[in-house]
Amino acid sequence: MSHYDNSPLKTRIGDSRLAQKLSRSIKGEVLFDHFSRGRYSTDASIYQIEPIGVVIPQAQDDLTTIINIASEEGIPVLPRGAGTSQSGQTVGLALVIDVSKHLNQIVELDTAERTVIVEPGIVLDQLNAQLKPHGLFFPVDVSTASQATLGGMAGNNSCGARSIRYGLMRDNVLTIDALLASGEQAQFGPIGPGKTCPREPEIYRQLTQSLIELADRESDEITTRFPKVHRRVGGYNIDAMLPPALQQREQNMAQLLVGSEGTLAFTRQLTLRLQPIPAHKVLGICHFSSFYQAMESTQHIVGLAPDAVELVDRTLIDLALDIPIFKDTLTRFVQGEPDALLLVEFAGEDPTHLQKHLGDLSTLMADLGHPGSVVDIVSPEDQRSVWEVRKSGLNIMMSMKGDRKPVSFIEDCAVPLEHLAEFTGRLTRIFEKHGTRGTWYAHASEGCLHVRPVLNMKSPEDVRKMRSIAEQAFSIVREYEGSHSGEHGDGIVRSEFHPIMFGDRMLSIFEQVKETIDPGGLFNPGKIVDPPR
């Protein structure tokens, strides 16, 4: 990418003097060799950028030392967990700090208050395994739960299949203990009466006041330009600093860090809100003869208050049938050859009540013109088998043979449910105009579908198609007052489109947020503001 090719920081890649300085100063590993830089030059996105080097801190003290040295050397830092980013958040021309190996512990669990304090490198599945004996779990259930770290999930403002019930990361992170660019430590959290934070350092109190004043000054623009959908993870959450009456929640500085992609401060610890594990779950598989019917029906199904409504399209079904571990599940529970499925889950304490929900779902489907189209699944084991197909959606899609693969760049746009069917229809026509098609799956309940146009990224023509498709898709999303990123964040792939989605004045507000908290541009540059093009 020319933006990075022309950077003076390229001369610091593999800098042996910097590596030696770090090695003398921290307990953790310092990896500046060519092989290690290559390993960290990619994540789950389509981008590849060689970092300056990699450090793996062994203790919290290492973080402060690393950030101080990077600041002295004029080297940006890039926080990294598992590297499951879909948008290029965790690659860049910077010093990568990998917290997944050592900073991955539960610090404190309060079962009475249902909260837990964790280090940023703990993996979601590992956290929930330790919480299970207490009857608790962390409910933001991303499909990469076996790899995704809580620090990365907070940085991305991750959502998961059940956000319609439990909300996004923003709704479930209470406080974030973070390091500022100055090396000082502060706890980002609720802003108390009088808008004071007496226990925090002066620099934190000053930037908090500056951000409150910015939000007050720009409140009309913020409330007008932010998308009117639940799944909105683009830009900075400056609306968290609006007066409580305007945002219908308390002011909380932690919510500003959530979704900031490591561009404002470095997370040391997070305090999370936990939920009791539901005693029972049931699943209804709704069959549709056309994709459009599935999208049109979603808004009605959501009225039954399910915990999740997830889409599986015909392409995913066909690809999964060719994979032995999924074939039996699909053969048992999919009737005929539907063009699309909606997986509808209900959870709660009373199994009789849940059975009634399944009955209501069948009645609704019949009223919508789809009688006998719901397959009920009550067995927990069978439910797990079906959900495993959905959770493996990305891997299944990428099993597509040939050079043309489903490509992630517009894959999590979110629109209001009443526009979902029309939006997907218009997007399909854009794909057809460019001589391709899209694969579809995921979060129908929130109007946020993982759609990936099938392109050959080795072909210059298809690379040009990618940009054209993105521009047209984001224009439609803006028309519906939706979000161009409903789950996977901005990173490299979407940050450059902020002027289209938010407007120049809102972009200026984002730049002021960055300048206020990270004036020297130390943290993960080129994401959200001042992106490469």
Salt bridges, closest charged atoms under 4 A:
ASP5 OD1 - LYS10 NZ 3.79
ASP15 OD2 - ARG12 NE 2.66
GLU29 OE2 - LYS101 NZ 2.68
GLU50 OE2 - ARG37 NE 2.69
GLU72 OE1 - LYS21 NZ 3.27
GLU73 OE1 - ARG12 NH2 2.85
GLU73 OE1 - ARG17 NH2 2.63
GLU73 OE2 - LYS21 NZ 2.98
ASP141 OD2 - ARG162 NH1 2.15
ASP171 OD2 - HIS230 NE2 3.85
ASP171 OD1 - ARG249 NH1 3.10
ASP177 OD2 - ARG268 NH1 2.89
GLU202 OE1 - ARG205 NH2 2.42
GLU218 OE1 - ARG505 NH2 2.75
ASP239 OD2 - ARG170 NH1 3.17
ASP239 OD2 - ARG232 NH2 2.89
GLU296 OE2 - HIS300 NE2 3.47
ASP307 OD2 - ARG165 NH1 2.64
GLU310 OE1 - ARG390 NE 2.68
GLU310 OE2 - HIS443 ND1 2.82
ASP318 OD1 - ARG314 NH2 2.75
ASP328 OD2 - ARG332 NH1 3.96
GLU345 OE2 - ARG162 NE 2.68
ASP360 OD2 - LYS356 NZ 3.11
ASP382 OD1 - ARG332 NH2 3.07
ASP403 OD1 - LYS458 NZ 3.64
GLU411 OE1 - ARG452 NE 2.60
GLU411 OE2 - HIS488 ND1 2.49
ASP412 OD1 - ARG494 NH2 2.97
GLU446 OE2 - HIS230 ND1 2.75
GLU446 OE2 - ARG231 NE 3.95
GLU461 OE2 - LYS465 NZ 3.96
ASP462 OD1 - LYS465 NZ 3.67
GLU471 OE2 - ARG467 NH1 3.84
GLU479 OE2 - ARG426 NH1 3.00
GLU487 OE1 - ARG231 NH1 3.73
GLU487 OE1 - HIS443 NE2 2.85
GLU487 OE1 - HIS450 NE2 2.97
GLU487 OE1 - HIS488 NE2 3.77
ASP490 OD2 - HIS498 NE2 3.14
GLU496 OE2 - ARG467 NH2 2.93
ASP518 OD2 - LYS514 NZ 2.77
